[in-house]
């Protein structure tokens, strides 16, 4: 048996260890060869954010390259969600992991791969995470922490079906090359893509038009033009700095966007839009600011 207690990276590593104990690392076509019975895997998350306890994929980085392994046998048999383990984590870690969960839920909801089931999970998560994340960072109570842990679980269930979209696609090189924790990296471009996705779909009356209206209602956004400023205020209220270091290089991000995740976005993101997304980010005058 494998028991994993920790954040998303710990849980992902345990999931991969269990998987590659039972499966050959050599692929036959695109299928792993099973050579041993699976060991039981129990996971206990100590953050409210990554959703790893509810997903059938796991991520690792090697030489600044992100690798993701997806297989039904990567999903843990048992996930023990006890918010007690999150009670004493720092404000910054609460903000990073909590915003990752919120972004997962919203991205699952507007995702091209969304289903009726994933929509149910995503809406549950958004309703729990959106009002409680600022409280968890700035004035946490047991009830708030409990809601965050539940919301993070539902967000994980949602992306297990849909995967993520543009904000996550852009986030990985911010982590790899500039050291941003994952949730903070996702937050950097989220306000832009929130406004871009919602605005584009509402203007074109696309297939997810009704869902975008409902999303705006859940987030209490009355005007599409408020999306970006509202998200910026929300993110800054939970203590995540949206300004980039002075040595920031757009070319590094643009050349390392996760195209697979980008393809799930409800609105097509071409090179011009990608550059616009990065050009809207603020650059610090120097690294000490």
N, C-alpha and C positions, 0 to 999 in steps of 0.2 A: 504494500500500500504506500502511496505517496500522499503526504499531508503538506499543503503549501499555505503559509500564512504570510501575507505581505501585500504590497501594492501590485500594480499591473505587470511590472517587469518580472517580479518574483513569480506571479501566477503564470505568466506566459512561459517562463523558463521551465516551470514544473510541468506544464502541459506538453512542451516539446520533449522534455526528458522522458515522460511517460510514453509519448507517441513513438519516439525513435528507439525506445527499448523494445517495442512490439513490431515496428515496421522497419524494413530495410531502407537505408538512405538512398539506395539506388532505385531509380524510377524505371518501371516498365511502361514505356510510353509516357503517360501522365498520371499513372497510378502507382502508389507506393505498395510494396509487397509486404504482406503481413507474415511475420515469422514467429511471433510469440503472442500469447494471450495478453490482453491489456491488464495492467495493474490498476486496482481501484485508485481513484484520484479524488481527494476531498480538498476543496479550496476555501480559504477564509480571507476575504479582502479586508485590508486595513485602511483603505481609502474609499471615499465615495466618488468614483469617477471613471475608471477605465472600462468597466463592464466586462473585464476579462473572465470573470466568473460565469458569464452567460454566453460566451462565444465559442464557436468551433474553429477558431483560427488563433494564431499566436505570431508575435513579431519579435525579431531580433535584429541587431545591427552588427555588421562586420566590416571593418575598414571603411566606415562612413556610408555603407550601403545598407538600405533597409530590405530585409527579407521577411516575407509573410508566408506562413504555411497554413493551408486551409484543408480540413478533413473532418468528417463527422465524428471521428474517434478522438479528436482534440478537445471536444466539449467535456468538461468535468462531470462525473456522475453526480456529485453532491457539491452544492455551493451553500456554505453556512454563512448567512448574512447577519452579522451581529454588529450593530452600530457602535457598541461600546469600544471597539477597536479604533474607531475614528475620533473619539472624544478629545484626544489630546494632540492631534496633529496640528501643525502650524497654520497660521492664517494664509500664508502664501501657498502651501501645499493644498489646503482646502480650496482655495480659489482656482488653482491650476487643475486639479482633478475634477472639481465640481463643474468648471466651465467645459472641460472635455466632455463630461456626461451630458450637459445641456446641449452642446453642439452636436453630439451624436444623435440625440433625440430629434432635434430640428432637422438635421441632415437626413435622417431616416424618413422623416415625415414628407419632405419634398423630393425624395429620391425617386429616380426613374424605376428602381427595382421595388418600390413600395408595394405592399399587399394589404389586404384588409387587416390581417393579423398584425403586421408590423405597425400599421397606423394606430391600432389600439394600444400597443406597447409604447409607441412614441408619444402619444397624447398623454398617457398616464405619467410618463417621465417628465414631459414639459411642465405639466400642471404641478408636479411635486418640486421640480428643480428651479424653475424660474423665480417663484417668490421666496424660496428658502435659501438659495445660494448666498445672496447678500447677508442674510441673517446668520448663516453658518460661518461666514467670514468675520462679520462685525459684532454679532451678538448671539453666539451659539447657545442653544439649549439642547437638552436631550431630545425633545420633540423635533426640533429642527434637524439635528443630526440623523435621527431616525428616518425622517422624510427624505433626506439626501441619500442615504444608503438604499432606500427602496427605489427612489428615482433613478439612481445609477444602475441598479439591476435591470429595471425596465428598459433603460436606454441601451444596455448591452443586449437584451433580448431583441430590440428593434434592429440594431445594426448587424446582428447575427443573420438577419434575413436580407437586409438591403446593402450592407457595407456603408461607406461614407462618401462625401462629395467634395466640392471644391475647397472649402476651408481646410479640410484634412489633407487634400492633395498638395496644397501649398505649404503645409506646416512642417513636413519632414525635413527639408533642407534647412529651415530655421533652427531645428534641433541639432541636426548633424553638424552644421558649419558655424553656428553662432551660439550653441549651448542652451537654447531656450528649452525649459521643460515642455513636454508635449502639449498640455492644455494651454499654456501661455502662448505657444507657437500657433495653435489653432485660433486663439483669440485675435491675433494680429490682423488677419484678413477677414475675420468673420463679419464685422460691420459692413464692409464693402459688399461681400457676397450676399448678405441678408438683403440689403437694398437692391442690389442688382437682380437677384433671383425673384424677389417679390415684385419689384417694379416691372421687370420684363414679362412676367407671367400675367400680371394684372392688365398690362397694356395689350397683350396679344390674346387674352382670353384662352389660354392654353388648357390642356387636359387637367391640370391640377389647379385651375383657377379657384374652385370652391375650397380646396384645401388651404390655399394661401389666405383666403378671406378668413377661414377659421383660425389659422395660425396667428394672424394679426389680432383677432379677437382674444385669443388665449393670452397673448403678450400685451394686450391693451394698447395696441398701436392703432391710431385712428387715421393716420395719413402716411402713405408710402414714403413720402419725402422725409418722414421722421425716423425711418428705420435705422439709418446709419448713425445719426446723432444719439438716438436712444440707446443703441447697442454700445456706442463708445462710452456714454455716461455710465451705463450698467457695468461695463468691464473695468473702468477706472474706479468705480465705487467698490469693487471687490479687490482693488489693489494691484491690478495687472497693468503695467506700464505699456502703452501702445507706441512709444517712441523707440526707434531702432538705433543701434550704435552708429557712430560716425563712419566706421569702416564698412558699412553695409554695401554690398554689391548686388544689384538687381540680377546680374547675369548668372550668379551662382544659383539663385532661387529658380529663375526661369529655365535653367538647364537641368534642374533636378526635380521638377514637379512630377508627382505620381499620376501618370496619364490614366491608369486604370481607375483610380478613384475619381479623377476628373470626369471620366466618361459617364459616371452615375449622376452628374449634376443635371437638374431639370432644364437648365438653359445652357446652350453651347458656349464654351469658353474658348475663344480663339486667342492668338498671340497678342492682338491689340488689347483685348479685354484683360489679359493677364498682366500686361505692362501697366495698364491703367490701375489695376488693383494694387500693384506695388508702388506706383507713383503717388497714390493717395496716402501712403504711410509717412509718418513724420520721422525725420532724422534728428538725432541729438546733435547739439553743437560740438560736444566732446563726450568722451566715454564716462566722464565724472558726473554728468548731469543726471 
